[in-house]
Amino acid sequence: MSVLQSYIAGQWFGKTAAKALPSAVNGETVAHTHEETINFGEAVDYARNTGVKSLLVLDFQQRAAILKELAIYIQGRKDELYAISHHSGCTKADSWIDIDGGFGTLFTYASTGRKELPSGNVAHEGPVNQLGKNNHFNGTHILVPRRGVSVHINAFNFPIWGMLEKFAPAFLAGMPCIFKPATATSYLTEAAVRLINDSGLLPEGALQLIIGGTGDLLDRLEEQDFVTFTGSASTALKLKSHPNIMAKSIPFNAEADSLNSAIMAPDVTPDDEEFEIFAKEVVKEMTAKAGQKCTAIRRVLVPAEHLDALAERIKERLGKITFGNPAAEGVRMGALASQDQLRDVNDAIDRLLESSECVYGKTEGLKPVGDGVDNGAFIAPHLLINRNPLNDGGAHDIEAFGPVATLMPYNGIEEALTIAAKGKGSLVTTLTTKDPAIAAEMIPVLAAQHGRLQILDAEASKESTGHGSPLPMLKHGGPGRAGGGEELGGIRAVHHFLQRTAIQGSPTMVAAVTREYVRGAKVIENDIHPFRRHFDDLQVGESLLTHRRTVTEADIVNFGCLSGDHFYMHFDEIAAKETQFGRRIAHGYFVLSAAAGLFVYPGEGPVLANYGLDTLRFITPVGAGDTIRARLTCKRKIDQGRTSPEGHPQGVVMWDVAVTNQNDELVASYDILTLVAKKQ
């Protein structure tokens, strides 16, 4: 049998077999942990002295490009991971969530980084605030790499996705990662890390792996470091209250067990399509990953008058679920991850039965199918009913981390909200309703105690990714019992691993630090039009002050006829005089168009296309007789390694446009995004 190895300080470590890790399917040993003790001082020093340096040689855009390459690499070799994943009790569909979900998350963060992060390692989080009357003193915020180590302690249920959904934002943020997977399924995490290491894509020191315990690792962390944890609420509390973490205020993000709900609203009846959708969602969440998901539905709230009908509908669907060896034909639910997990779930069921009754599961005498299942960690789906859900305890406190859900009848919306709140903070709740008014009433109340809320109706069900599917672009985490943390959420997750700092200074100094032009900063003016400069040569702050144009009556009339916009403020002199402006004014979009005519270079050049306009504001009205001019300034350059379909290299440039009148008053302000060619 193989001995799993830790990957510490750039070397695979461990040769002597220690704890045997059995297959969840047949009980046979899959691998052993190693006996040798890890030198965590060496691991942390390597991350600090090698990992941080190698990561920060790269910038946000370059790290995003590496994530994409890594996702492609894993995707092309995922069958190697599928071949191991079934030992954790997973069906092919379960493995898809873990493995494909893992590299899919890498793809998402690669895209997020390329779209939302700049070149360099300083992210400007605007807006810039004018702190002095005459704009000599500004303030804003920047986000920078912490120059520390991120430690991630993960649960057994998602050995690959659980690692990669934390690795992706931390890597983008320039933090080296040390991962400690749950021991029971660490053989799958080790296989994934070997695959990643073989790719040769990661900078030295970016990723380390711990097989076994964490020893004195937490004692060695410093103020710049970061710790994340996924698992039980009791373990989260123990880790969060570690003396060194508390003494040094080390950021700690927990995602803990959660007594999530699904609520059928009072407007849904057994004759509605939503009734069947609701039952299907409950069964899917009970059986996917054998119910071993932190987002699984544990409490099912149903109008009291429909309790029996829903129980029968769910039992009917559960009766069609074949569970057993994932290799057997027709199996739709596999095993729990280990015998220890099986004992824990059975113990939790026994405690739940003190306040509930079992209507499907133990009483059915159900048996797993397939070869070698006698020594596997199998359990049938269990459906319970708690007929007094307003009482504390029971399913409001006890989580059976397996295919177990408890039905709870309620009378009226207020009672449903009260019962849901007894979970003391949850990751997710699904509200199934046909009535937008009910959603508008219930969701804001539920939101106070939930990290994510899904509103499910017949329309949403056509494309819904499901109650239990955290998405990389949306927050994953919940208040209270659920840990009080936040993961995922697109760019927000990257920001968690960065240090946010307020900076103050003159516009020129703020622009120098943010590498982004700030109004009032010194500009670079020369005889070459900015639109004639290649991406490589263009500097932030290069600027063009245009010639002037006086707006005429004919301009306003002609633009109105061309656009079809005959709004009274542009054409009715009498009505316009009664407004706050006291006169007819030009169309805002005429001002926008006229400004473009002032600053655009008409000849062929490196600027290839205008593909966006942001932050447009019309500030001071323009009328016939007013004279306008524009200042065009290179605000930001983003080198995304972008090429055209024909293979021509190009970058993204954001331009600041300020349009002023004859009194130097700002009349329009906006940013333009362009593609600009690089030198061949």
C-alpha positions as CSV (number, residue, x, y, z in Angstrom):
1,M,0.0,0.0,0.0
2,S,1.2,3.5,-0.8
3,V,2.4,6.0,1.9
4,L,1.0,9.5,1.4
5,Q,3.6,12.2,1.5
6,S,3.5,15.8,2.6
7,Y,4.9,18.4,0.2
8,I,7.0,20.6,2.3
9,A,9.7,23.2,1.3
10,G,9.7,22.0,-2.3
11,Q,10.2,18.3,-1.4
12,W,7.9,15.3,-1.0
13,F,8.3,14.1,2.6
14,G,7.4,10.9,4.5
15,K,8.2,7.2,3.9
16,T,7.1,5.2,6.9
17,A,3.4,4.0,7.0
18,A,1.3,5.2,9.9
19,K,-2.5,5.4,9.9
20,A,-4.3,3.2,7.4
21,L,-7.0,5.1,5.3
22,P,-9.7,2.6,4.2
23,S,-11.9,2.9,1.2
24,A,-15.4,4.1,2.1
25,V,-16.8,1.6,-0.4
26,N,-15.2,-1.8,0.6
27,G,-13.1,-1.0,3.7
28,E,-9.8,-2.0,2.0
29,T,-6.8,0.2,2.7
30,V,-6.3,2.9,0.0
31,A,-3.1,4.4,1.5
32,H,-1.4,5.3,4.8
33,T,-0.4,8.6,6.3
34,H,3.3,9.0,7.0
35,E,4.8,8.6,10.5
36,E,7.6,11.2,10.2
37,T,7.0,14.6,11.9
38,I,6.9,17.7,9.8
39,N,9.2,20.6,10.6
40,F,6.6,23.4,10.4
41,G,9.2,26.0,11.1
42,E,10.8,25.0,7.8
43,A,7.4,25.0,6.0
44,V,6.6,28.5,7.2
45,D,10.1,29.9,6.5
46,Y,10.0,28.4,3.0
47,A,6.6,30.0,2.3
48,R,7.8,33.4,3.6
49,N,11.3,33.5,2.1
50,T,10.7,31.7,-1.2
51,G,6.9,31.6,-1.8
52,V,6.2,35.2,-1.2
53,K,9.2,36.4,-3.3
54,S,8.4,34.1,-6.3
55,L,4.7,35.1,-6.3
56,L,5.4,38.8,-6.2
57,V,7.8,38.6,-9.1
58,L,4.6,38.1,-10.9
59,D,1.7,40.6,-11.0
60,F,-2.1,40.1,-10.7
61,Q,-2.5,39.6,-14.4
62,Q,0.3,37.1,-14.7
63,R,-1.0,35.0,-11.8
64,A,-4.4,35.0,-13.4
65,A,-2.9,33.6,-16.6
66,I,-1.2,30.8,-14.6
67,L,-4.6,29.9,-13.0
68,K,-6.1,29.5,-16.4
69,E,-3.2,27.3,-17.6
70,L,-3.4,25.2,-14.4
71,A,-7.2,24.7,-14.9
72,I,-6.6,23.5,-18.4
73,Y,-3.9,21.2,-17.2
74,I,-6.1,19.6,-14.5
75,Q,-9.0,19.4,-16.9
76,G,-7.0,17.4,-19.3
77,R,-5.9,14.9,-16.6
78,K,-9.0,14.7,-14.5
79,D,-9.6,11.0,-15.2
80,E,-6.6,10.3,-12.9
81,L,-8.5,11.9,-10.1
82,Y,-11.8,10.3,-10.9
83,A,-10.0,6.9,-10.7
84,I,-9.2,7.6,-7.0
85,S,-12.3,9.6,-6.0
86,H,-14.7,6.6,-5.8
87,H,-12.8,5.4,-2.8
88,S,-14.3,8.4,-0.9
89,G,-17.7,7.0,-1.5
90,C,-18.5,9.3,-4.5
91,T,-20.6,8.5,-7.5
92,K,-19.4,9.9,-10.8
93,A,-21.8,12.8,-10.3
94,D,-20.4,13.4,-6.8
95,S,-16.8,13.4,-8.2
96,W,-17.9,15.8,-10.9
97,I,-18.9,18.3,-8.2
98,D,-15.5,18.0,-6.5
99,I,-13.1,17.6,-9.4
100,D,-14.7,19.5,-12.2
101,G,-16.0,22.1,-9.7
102,G,-12.4,22.5,-8.6
103,F,-10.8,23.3,-11.9
104,G,-14.0,25.2,-12.9
105,T,-13.3,27.5,-10.0
106,L,-9.8,28.1,-11.2
107,F,-11.2,29.1,-14.6
108,T,-13.6,31.5,-12.9
109,Y,-10.9,33.2,-10.8
110,A,-8.6,33.4,-13.8
111,S,-11.3,35.3,-15.7
112,T,-12.1,37.5,-12.6
113,G,-8.4,38.4,-12.2
114,R,-8.0,39.3,-15.8
115,K,-11.1,41.5,-15.9
116,E,-11.0,43.1,-12.5
117,L,-7.3,43.4,-11.4
118,P,-4.7,45.7,-12.8
119,S,-1.2,45.0,-14.0
120,G,1.2,45.3,-11.1
121,N,0.6,44.4,-7.4
122,V,-1.3,47.5,-6.3
123,A,-5.1,47.5,-6.8
124,H,-6.7,50.9,-6.5
125,E,-10.1,50.7,-4.7
126,G,-11.7,54.0,-5.5
127,P,-13.1,56.5,-5.6
128,V,-10.5,59.2,-4.9
129,N,-11.9,61.6,-2.3
130,Q,-11.0,65.3,-2.5
131,L,-9.9,66.2,1.0
132,G,-8.9,69.8,0.4
133,K,-11.0,72.7,-0.9
134,N,-8.7,73.3,-3.9
135,N,-7.8,69.7,-4.7
136,H,-4.3,69.7,-3.3
137,F,-5.0,66.9,-0.9
138,N,-6.7,63.6,-1.8
139,G,-7.5,60.3,-0.2
140,T,-8.3,56.8,-1.4
141,H,-7.7,53.1,-0.7
142,I,-5.3,50.6,-2.1
143,L,-5.1,46.8,-1.9
144,V,-1.7,45.2,-1.7
145,P,-0.4,41.6,-1.1
146,R,0.0,40.9,2.6
147,R,3.4,39.3,2.2
148,G,2.4,36.5,4.5
149,V,1.4,32.9,4.4
150,S,-2.2,31.5,4.0
151,V,-3.0,28.3,6.0
152,H,-6.1,26.4,4.9
153,I,-7.5,23.6,7.0
154,N,-10.1,21.7,5.0
155,A,-13.0,19.2,5.5
156,F,-13.2,15.7,4.2
157,N,-16.1,16.1,1.9
158,F,-14.5,18.1,-0.9
159,P,-10.8,17.1,-1.0
160,I,-10.2,18.9,-4.3
161,W,-12.7,21.6,-4.7
162,G,-12.3,22.6,-1.0
163,M,-8.6,23.2,-1.7
164,L,-8.8,24.9,-5.1
165,E,-11.7,27.3,-4.1
166,K,-9.3,28.7,-1.4
167,F,-6.1,28.4,-3.4
168,A,-7.4,30.4,-6.4
169,P,-8.1,33.8,-4.6
170,A,-5.1,33.4,-2.3
171,F,-2.8,32.8,-5.3
172,L,-4.2,35.8,-7.1
173,A,-3.6,37.8,-4.0
174,G,0.1,36.7,-4.0
175,M,-0.1,34.6,-0.9
176,P,1.6,31.2,-0.7
177,C,-0.7,28.4,0.6
178,I,-0.2,25.6,3.1
179,F,-3.0,23.1,2.9
180,K,-4.0,20.6,5.6
181,P,-6.8,18.4,4.2
182,A,-8.9,16.2,6.4
183,T,-7.0,12.9,6.9
184,A,-9.9,10.6,5.8
185,T,-9.8,11.6,2.2
186,S,-6.3,13.2,2.0
187,Y,-5.3,10.5,-0.6
188,L,-7.3,12.4,-3.1
189,T,-5.9,15.8,-2.2
190,E,-2.4,14.4,-2.4
191,A,-3.1,13.1,-5.9
192,A,-4.3,16.5,-6.9
193,V,-1.2,18.3,-5.5
194,R,1.1,15.8,-7.3
195,L,-0.8,16.6,-10.5
196,I,-0.4,20.4,-9.9
197,N,3.2,20.0,-9.0
198,D,3.9,17.9,-12.1
199,S,2.5,20.8,-14.2
200,G,5.5,23.0,-13.4
201,L,3.2,26.0,-13.7
202,L,3.3,27.3,-10.1
203,P,6.1,29.5,-8.8
204,E,8.4,27.9,-6.2
205,G,6.8,27.9,-2.8
206,A,3.3,28.7,-3.9
207,L,1.8,25.5,-2.6
208,Q,2.6,23.1,0.3
209,L,0.7,20.1,1.6
210,I,0.3,18.6,5.1
211,I,-0.6,15.0,5.5
212,G,-1.6,14.4,9.2
213,G,-1.8,16.9,12.0
214,T,-0.8,20.6,12.1
215,G,1.5,20.3,15.1
216,D,2.8,23.7,16.1
217,L,2.0,25.4,12.8
218,L,-0.4,27.9,14.2
219,D,2.1,28.9,16.8
220,R,4.5,30.0,14.1
221,L,2.1,32.3,12.3
222,E,2.6,36.1,12.2
223,E,0.4,39.2,11.8
224,Q,0.6,39.2,8.0
225,D,-0.7,35.6,7.7
226,F,-4.2,34.3,7.1
227,V,-6.0,31.1,8.3
228,T,-9.1,29.6,6.8
229,F,-11.1,26.6,8.1
230,T,-13.9,24.4,6.9
231,G,-15.5,21.9,9.2
232,S,-17.4,21.6,12.4
233,A,-18.4,24.7,14.5
234,S,-16.7,23.2,17.6
235,T,-13.4,22.8,15.8
236,A,-13.7,26.3,14.3
237,L,-14.2,27.8,17.8
238,K,-11.1,25.9,19.0
239,L,-8.9,27.1,16.2
240,K,-10.2,30.7,16.2
241,S,-9.5,30.9,19.9
242,H,-5.9,29.7,19.5
243,P,-3.7,32.0,21.7
244,N,-1.4,33.0,18.9
245,I,-4.2,33.8,16.5
246,M,-5.9,35.9,19.1
247,A,-2.7,37.6,20.3
248,K,-1.6,38.6,16.8
249,S,-5.1,39.3,15.4
250,I,-4.4,36.9,12.5
251,P,-7.4,37.0,10.1
252,F,-9.4,33.8,10.5
253,N,-12.2,32.8,8.1
254,A,-14.5,29.9,9.2
255,E,-17.1,28.0,7.2
256,A,-18.7,25.7,9.7
257,D,-21.5,23.2,9.8
258,S,-24.9,24.7,9.0
259,L,-28.5,23.6,9.6
260,N,-29.8,24.9,6.3
261,S,-33.4,25.1,5.5
262,A,-35.7,24.7,2.5
263,I,-39.0,26.5,2.9
264,M,-42.2,25.8,0.9
265,A,-44.2,29.1,0.9
266,P,-47.9,29.1,1.9
267,D,-48.9,29.8,-1.7
268,V,-47.6,26.5,-3.1
269,T,-50.0,23.5,-3.1
270,P,-49.6,19.9,-4.2
271,D,-51.2,20.7,-7.5
272,D,-48.5,23.3,-8.4
273,E,-45.4,22.6,-10.5
274,E,-43.4,24.2,-7.7
275,F,-44.5,21.5,-5.2
276,E,-42.7,18.8,-7.3
277,I,-39.7,21.1,-7.9
278,F,-39.4,21.5,-4.1
279,A,-39.6,17.8,-3.4
280,K,-37.0,17.1,-6.1
281,E,-34.6,19.7,-4.6
282,V,-34.9,18.2,-1.2
283,V,-34.1,14.7,-2.4
284,K,-31.2,15.9,-4.5
285,E,-29.7,17.7,-1.5
286,M,-30.2,14.7,0.7
287,T,-28.5,12.3,-1.6
288,A,-25.8,14.2,-3.5
289,K,-22.4,13.4,-1.9
290,A,-24.5,11.2,0.4
291,G,-25.7,14.4,2.1
292,Q,-22.1,15.3,3.1
293,K,-22.3,18.9,2.1
294,C,-22.2,21.9,4.4
295,T,-24.9,23.4,2.2
296,A,-27.2,20.3,2.2
297,I,-30.8,20.8,3.3
298,R,-31.3,19.6,6.9
299,R,-34.6,21.2,7.8
300,V,-37.6,21.2,5.4
301,L,-40.3,23.7,6.3
302,V,-43.8,23.0,4.9
303,P,-47.3,24.5,5.5
304,A,-48.9,22.2,8.1
305,E,-51.8,21.4,5.7
306,H,-49.4,20.0,3.1
307,L,-47.0,18.0,5.5
308,D,-48.4,14.6,4.7
309,A,-48.5,15.2,1.0
310,L,-44.9,16.4,0.9
311,A,-43.7,13.5,3.0
312,E,-45.3,11.0,0.6
313,R,-43.8,12.9,-2.4
314,I,-40.3,12.8,-0.9
315,K,-40.6,9.2,0.1
316,E,-41.7,8.3,-3.4
317,R,-38.6,9.9,-4.8
318,L,-36.3,8.4,-2.2
319,G,-37.7,5.0,-3.1
320,K,-36.2,5.4,-6.5
321,I,-32.7,6.2,-5.2
322,T,-30.4,3.2,-5.4
323,F,-27.5,3.5,-3.0
324,G,-24.3,1.4,-2.7
325,N,-21.0,0.8,-4.5
326,P,-20.6,3.6,-7.0
327,A,-19.3,1.1,-9.5
328,A,-22.6,-0.8,-9.6
329,E,-25.0,0.0,-12.4
330,G,-27.8,2.4,-11.4
331,V,-26.3,3.5,-8.1
332,R,-27.2,7.2,-7.5
333,M,-25.9,7.6,-3.9
334,G,-22.6,6.3,-2.6
335,A,-21.1,5.9,0.8
336,L,-20.2,8.2,3.6
337,A,-16.5,9.1,3.7
338,S,-15.4,6.7,6.5
339,Q,-16.6,4.4,9.2
340,D,-16.0,7.1,11.7
341,Q,-18.4,9.3,9.7
342,L,-20.9,6.5,9.6
343,R,-20.8,6.2,13.4
344,D,-21.2,10.0,13.8
345,V,-24.2,10.1,11.5
346,N,-25.9,7.2,13.2
347,D,-25.3,8.8,16.6
348,A,-26.8,12.1,15.3
349,I,-29.9,10.2,14.0
350,D,-30.5,8.6,17.3
351,R,-30.4,12.0,19.0
352,L,-32.7,13.5,16.4
353,L,-35.2,10.7,17.0
354,E,-35.6,12.0,20.6
355,S,-37.7,14.9,19.2
356,S,-38.7,13.4,15.8
357,E,-40.0,10.3,14.1
358,C,-38.5,8.4,11.2
359,V,-40.8,8.1,8.2
360,Y,-38.2,6.7,5.8
361,G,-34.9,5.0,6.4
362,K,-34.3,2.7,9.4
363,T,-37.8,1.4,9.3
364,E,-37.4,0.3,5.6
365,G,-34.7,-2.2,6.0
366,L,-32.9,-0.8,3.0
367,K,-29.6,-2.4,1.9
368,P,-26.8,-1.1,-0.3
369,V,-26.1,-2.8,-3.6
370,G,-22.9,-3.8,-5.3
371,D,-19.8,-5.8,-4.5
372,G,-17.8,-5.5,-1.3
373,V,-20.4,-3.3,0.4
374,D,-20.4,-5.2,3.7
375,N,-17.4,-3.3,5.0
376,G,-18.4,0.0,3.4
377,A,-19.6,3.2,5.1
378,F,-23.1,3.0,3.7
379,I,-26.3,4.4,5.1
380,A,-29.8,4.7,3.6
381,P,-31.4,8.1,3.2
382,H,-33.4,9.1,6.3
383,L,-36.5,11.4,6.3
384,L,-37.7,12.5,9.7
385,I,-40.6,14.6,11.0
386,N,-40.5,17.0,13.9
387,R,-44.1,17.9,14.6
388,N,-43.2,20.6,17.2
389,P,-40.6,22.7,15.4
390,L,-41.2,25.7,17.6
391,N,-39.5,23.9,20.4
392,D,-35.7,24.4,20.7
393,G,-33.2,21.6,20.2
394,G,-33.4,18.6,18.0
395,A,-32.8,19.4,14.3
396,H,-32.3,23.0,15.2
397,D,-29.1,22.0,17.0
398,I,-28.1,18.6,15.8
399,E,-26.6,18.0,12.3
400,A,-26.5,14.5,10.9
401,F,-23.8,15.1,8.2
402,G,-25.3,12.6,5.9
403,P,-28.4,11.8,3.9
404,V,-30.8,13.0,6.6
405,A,-33.5,15.7,6.5
406,T,-36.2,16.7,9.0
407,L,-39.7,17.8,7.9
408,M,-41.2,20.7,10.0
409,P,-44.8,21.9,9.7
410,Y,-45.6,25.6,10.2
411,N,-48.6,27.8,10.3
412,G,-48.2,31.2,8.6
413,I,-45.2,33.2,7.3
414,E,-44.2,34.6,10.7
415,E,-43.9,31.1,12.2
416,A,-41.9,29.9,9.2
417,L,-39.4,32.7,9.7
418,T,-39.2,31.9,13.4
419,I,-38.5,28.3,12.8
420,A,-35.8,29.1,10.1
421,A,-34.1,31.4,12.6
422,K,-33.7,28.6,15.1
423,G,-30.8,27.4,13.0
424,K,-28.8,30.3,14.5
425,G,-27.2,31.3,11.3
426,S,-27.0,29.2,8.1
427,L,-25.1,29.1,4.8
428,V,-28.1,28.8,2.6
429,T,-31.9,28.6,2.5
430,T,-34.2,28.0,-0.5
431,L,-37.6,29.6,-0.5
432,T,-40.0,28.1,-3.0
433,T,-42.8,30.3,-4.0
434,K,-44.9,31.5,-6.9
435,D,-45.7,34.9,-5.4
436,P,-43.1,37.8,-5.8
437,A,-44.8,39.5,-2.9
438,I,-44.1,36.6,-0.6
439,A,-40.5,36.6,-1.7
440,A,-40.2,40.3,-1.1
441,E,-41.6,39.9,2.4
442,M,-39.6,36.8,3.5
443,I,-36.2,37.2,1.9
444,P,-35.1,40.4,3.7
445,V,-35.9,38.8,7.0
446,L,-34.1,35.6,6.1
447,A,-31.1,37.4,4.8
448,A,-30.2,38.6,8.3
449,Q,-29.2,35.1,9.2
450,H,-28.1,33.5,6.0
451,G,-25.2,33.8,3.7
452,R,-27.1,32.9,0.5
453,L,-30.8,32.7,-0.4
454,Q,-32.2,30.9,-3.4
455,I,-35.7,31.8,-4.6
456,L,-37.0,28.9,-6.5
457,D,-40.0,28.8,-8.9
458,A,-40.8,27.1,-12.1
459,E,-38.9,29.7,-14.1
460,A,-35.7,29.6,-12.0
461,S,-35.7,25.8,-11.9
462,K,-35.0,25.7,-15.7
463,E,-31.5,26.9,-15.0
464,S,-30.9,26.8,-11.3
465,T,-27.6,25.3,-10.2
466,G,-29.2,24.1,-7.0
467,H,-29.7,24.9,-3.4
468,G,-26.4,23.2,-2.4
469,S,-24.1,24.6,-5.1
470,P,-21.9,27.5,-4.1
471,L,-20.8,29.5,-7.1
472,P,-17.4,31.2,-7.4
473,M,-18.8,34.6,-8.3
474,L,-21.2,34.7,-5.2
475,K,-20.4,34.7,-1.5
476,H,-20.2,31.4,0.3
477,G,-20.4,31.7,4.1
478,G,-23.0,32.5,6.7
479,P,-23.4,34.2,10.0
480,G,-23.6,32.7,13.5
481,R,-23.3,29.0,13.7
482,A,-22.2,28.9,10.0
483,G,-18.9,30.4,11.0
484,G,-19.4,34.1,10.3
485,G,-17.0,34.0,7.4
486,E,-17.0,34.6,3.7
487,E,-15.5,32.7,0.9
488,L,-15.8,32.9,-2.9
489,G,-17.8,35.9,-4.1
490,G,-15.5,36.6,-7.1
491,I,-13.2,39.6,-6.6
492,R,-14.3,39.9,-2.9
493,A,-12.5,36.6,-2.1
494,V,-9.3,38.0,-3.5
495,H,-9.7,41.2,-1.5
496,H,-10.0,39.1,1.7
497,F,-6.4,38.0,1.2
498,L,-5.1,41.5,0.4
499,Q,-4.4,44.4,2.8
500,R,-6.6,47.4,2.4
501,T,-4.9,50.6,3.3
502,A,-6.0,54.3,3.1
503,I,-3.5,56.6,1.4
504,Q,-3.5,60.4,1.5
505,G,-1.5,62.9,-0.5
506,S,-1.5,65.3,-3.4
507,P,-3.2,64.1,-6.6
508,T,0.2,63.6,-8.2
509,M,1.5,61.4,-5.4
510,V,-1.7,59.4,-5.2
511,A,-1.5,58.8,-8.9
512,A,2.1,57.6,-8.6
513,V,1.2,55.0,-6.0
514,T,-2.0,53.8,-7.6
515,R,-0.5,53.8,-11.1
516,E,-3.8,55.4,-12.1
517,Y,-4.3,59.0,-13.2
518,V,-6.1,61.2,-10.6
519,R,-7.8,64.4,-11.6
520,G,-5.6,67.3,-10.6
521,A,-2.3,65.3,-10.9
522,K,0.5,66.4,-13.2
523,V,0.0,65.3,-16.8
524,I,2.4,64.5,-19.6
525,E,1.8,66.6,-22.7
526,N,3.8,66.3,-25.9
527,D,3.3,66.8,-29.6
528,I,2.3,63.2,-30.3
529,H,-1.4,62.5,-30.0
530,P,-2.0,59.7,-27.3
531,F,-4.0,57.7,-29.8
532,R,-0.9,57.4,-32.0
533,R,1.1,55.7,-29.3
534,H,1.4,51.9,-28.9
535,F,0.4,50.2,-25.7
536,D,4.1,49.6,-24.8
537,D,5.1,53.3,-25.1
538,L,2.0,55.0,-23.7
539,Q,2.4,56.3,-20.1
540,V,-0.2,56.7,-17.5
541,G,-0.8,60.5,-17.3
542,E,-0.2,61.2,-21.0
543,S,-2.8,63.8,-21.9
544,L,-4.3,65.8,-24.7
545,L,-6.1,69.2,-24.2
546,T,-8.3,69.7,-27.3
547,H,-9.2,72.8,-29.2
548,R,-12.6,74.4,-28.5
549,R,-16.0,74.1,-30.0
550,T,-18.9,76.5,-29.6
551,V,-22.3,74.8,-29.5
552,T,-24.9,76.2,-31.9
553,E,-28.7,76.1,-32.3
554,A,-28.1,74.1,-35.4
555,D,-26.1,71.5,-33.4
556,I,-29.0,70.9,-31.0
557,V,-31.7,70.7,-33.8
558,N,-29.6,68.5,-36.0
559,F,-28.7,66.1,-33.2
560,G,-32.3,65.8,-32.2
561,C,-33.4,65.1,-35.7
562,L,-30.6,62.5,-36.2
563,S,-31.3,60.7,-32.9
564,G,-35.0,61.1,-32.8
565,D,-34.7,62.6,-29.3
566,H,-37.1,65.6,-29.3
567,F,-37.3,65.9,-25.5
568,Y,-38.9,69.3,-24.5
569,M,-35.7,70.5,-22.7
570,H,-34.0,70.6,-26.1
571,F,-36.8,72.0,-28.3
572,D,-39.5,73.8,-26.2
573,E,-38.1,77.3,-25.2
574,I,-41.1,78.2,-23.1
575,A,-41.3,74.9,-21.1
576,A,-37.5,74.9,-20.6
577,K,-37.5,78.4,-19.1
578,E,-39.8,77.1,-16.3
579,T,-37.2,74.5,-15.3
580,Q,-34.2,74.9,-12.9
581,F,-32.0,75.4,-16.0
582,G,-34.0,78.4,-17.3
583,R,-33.2,77.7,-20.9
584,R,-33.0,75.0,-23.6
585,I,-30.0,72.8,-23.3
586,A,-28.1,70.5,-25.6
587,H,-28.5,66.7,-25.4
588,G,-26.1,65.1,-23.0
589,Y,-25.2,62.6,-25.7
590,F,-24.5,65.4,-28.1
591,V,-21.9,66.7,-25.6
592,L,-20.5,63.1,-25.5
593,S,-20.3,62.9,-29.3
594,A,-18.9,66.4,-29.7
595,A,-16.2,65.6,-27.2
596,A,-15.2,62.5,-29.1
597,G,-15.0,64.6,-32.2
598,L,-12.6,66.9,-30.3
599,F,-10.2,64.2,-29.1
600,V,-10.3,61.3,-31.5
601,Y,-7.4,61.0,-33.9
602,P,-8.9,60.3,-37.3
603,G,-6.1,58.5,-38.9
604,E,-5.0,54.8,-38.7
605,G,-3.2,54.1,-35.5
606,P,-2.6,51.7,-32.6
607,V,-6.0,52.4,-31.0
608,L,-8.1,49.5,-32.3
609,A,-11.5,49.8,-30.8
610,N,-13.6,51.5,-28.2
611,Y,-15.4,48.8,-26.3
612,G,-16.8,50.5,-23.2
613,L,-17.7,53.6,-21.3
614,D,-17.9,53.9,-17.6
615,T,-18.8,56.4,-14.9
616,L,-20.5,58.8,-17.3
617,R,-22.0,61.9,-15.6
618,F,-23.5,65.0,-17.1
619,I,-22.7,67.7,-14.5
620,T,-23.3,71.2,-15.9
621,P,-25.8,71.8,-18.6
622,V,-24.6,73.0,-22.0
623,G,-26.7,75.4,-24.2
624,A,-26.4,77.1,-27.5
625,G,-23.5,79.6,-27.3
626,D,-21.5,77.7,-24.7
627,T,-18.0,76.6,-25.7
628,I,-16.6,73.2,-24.7
629,R,-13.3,71.5,-24.8
630,A,-12.0,68.1,-23.6
631,R,-9.0,66.7,-21.8
632,L,-8.2,63.1,-22.6
633,T,-5.7,61.4,-20.3
634,C,-4.4,57.9,-20.1
635,K,-5.8,56.7,-16.7
636,R,-4.8,53.1,-16.5
637,K,-3.1,50.4,-18.5
638,I,-3.9,46.7,-18.1
639,D,-1.7,44.2,-19.8
640,Q,-3.9,41.1,-20.0
641,G,-1.6,39.3,-22.4
642,R,-4.6,39.8,-24.8
643,T,-4.3,39.1,-28.5
644,S,-6.8,39.6,-31.3
645,P,-8.3,36.6,-33.2
646,E,-5.6,37.2,-35.8
647,G,-2.9,36.9,-33.1
648,H,-2.0,40.5,-32.9
649,P,-0.8,41.5,-29.3
650,Q,-2.8,44.3,-27.6
651,G,-3.6,45.7,-24.2
652,V,-6.4,47.5,-22.5
653,V,-6.2,51.3,-21.8
654,M,-8.7,53.3,-19.8
655,W,-8.8,57.0,-20.6
656,D,-10.1,59.7,-18.4
657,V,-12.2,62.3,-20.2
658,A,-13.1,65.7,-18.7
659,V,-15.3,68.0,-20.7
660,T,-15.4,71.7,-19.6
661,N,-17.1,74.9,-20.7
662,Q,-15.8,78.4,-21.3
663,N,-15.8,79.0,-17.5
664,D,-13.7,75.9,-16.9
665,E,-16.7,74.2,-15.3
666,L,-16.9,70.5,-15.6
667,V,-19.8,69.6,-17.9
668,A,-19.2,65.9,-18.5
669,S,-17.0,63.2,-17.0
670,Y,-16.4,59.6,-17.9
671,D,-13.9,56.8,-18.6
672,I,-13.4,55.2,-22.0
673,L,-11.9,51.7,-22.5
674,T,-10.0,50.9,-25.6
675,L,-8.0,48.1,-27.1
676,V,-4.5,49.4,-28.1
677,A,-2.0,47.5,-30.2
678,K,1.4,46.6,-28.9
679,K,4.5,46.8,-31.0
680,Q,4.9,43.8,-33.2
